[in-house]
Amino acid sequence: MKAMGQGEGDERILGETDFGPSQGKAGKCPKVVQALSLACYWDIYTLDMTATALVEIIGIRQTAVSISVKRGETIIRRDGLGIDGLLR
């Protein structure tokens, strides 16, 4: 996943989950959905990537990226995480 965020943040976020091929489709795996959402949020707001760039890198539709970014923001607010909290 290193190319996804072009940095260390995504690997740290995704490294704490069971993200991998054995997890199946994201919609059926809450940990995968949460990891993808946090990674999309991180990429857009911290790494200043565009949704279009994420579409090309991740291979999902632009509406899915937008939904993931909103979901990532909700997760961060709900769990009281700041951007610094994602790097622990």
N, C-alpha and C positions, 0 to 999 in steps of 0.2 A: 504494500500500500504506500510505499514511500513516494512514488510519483504523484499520488493523489493530492497530497498537501504540499509537496515539494519542501517538506521540512520535517522536523522531529515530532511536532505536536500530534499529528495523526497517528503515528506509530505508538506514541504513549497512550493515546486514547484507546486505540484499537487493541493495543497489547494487553490491556486489562480485561478484555472480553474474550469470549470463546469464538471470535470471528474466524471463519474459515469455511472451506468447501463443505465440510460435514454438517454445517448448520442449515443447509438447504436454502429455500427462498426467504428473503428478508421479512416478508409479511407474516411469516409463520414463526419467526424467531425474534422475540422482543429484544434480546441482547444485541442482535445484529442491527435492528432498527434503531435502537438507542445509540449504538456506536456510530452508525452512518449519520444520524442526525447531529450528533456532537461534532463529528468530523466536518460535515458541511457547514455548520455554524462557525467552527474554528476557521475554516478556509475562507469563508466570505468576510467575516468581521476582523480576523486577526491577520491573515495573510493577504488580504485585499484581492482575492481571486474573484472572478466573475462567475455568475451562474452558468454562463455559456461554456466557460473553461471546465467547470465541474461536469457538465453534461458530457463533454468530450472525454474527460478522464475516467469518470465513473461508468458512463454508458447508460444513464437513466434519462428520462425526459426532464425538460426544464421545470415543468410543474412539480415533478417529484422532488427536484432540488429545492424549490421554494418551500414546499411542505416540510421537507427535512430540516431546513434552516429554521423555520418557525417552531418545529417540534424540538429542535436542539435548544433554542432559546427558552422554551417552556421547561425543559428538563433542567437547565442551568438555574432558572429562577426558582423552580420547585425545590430543588435540592440545595439551594443556597450556594451554588458554585460561582466563583468568578473565573475569569480566564486563567488566573494563577492556579485555581483549584483543579483545572484540567491537567496541569502539568505535574501533579503529585505522583 
